[in-house]
């Protein structure tokens, strides 16, 4: 038996939950940059490998900021709108009586 509540709404996650997710993504991406820089320093004697690690680590801050600032898109919701049916034609005698009232 699951202890988590059943989802009964299609509401978006709260702003606090979204912010926490974005922070985690940012921290993970920036944490990946540190080993790349360390490995670039350790492999300095192998030029192409050090450059590869540097090439990976350079765009990570930019990508981390873009991903951290990206707010999830709003869901498109189908709104049920009231659309009245077309009016049925009035019988001829009722239509004539209606015209007589306005005159």
URRAPE-V810420 format. One line per field, one symbol per residue. ss: DSSP state (H for helix, E for strand, C for the rest). A space follows every 10 residues. Layout:
ss = ???
//
This chain:
ss = CCCCCCCCCC CCCCHHHHHH HHHHHHHHHH HHHHHHHHHH HHCCCCHHHH HHHHHHHHCH HHHHHHHHHC CCCCCCCCCC CCCCCCCCCC CHHHHHHHHH HHC
//
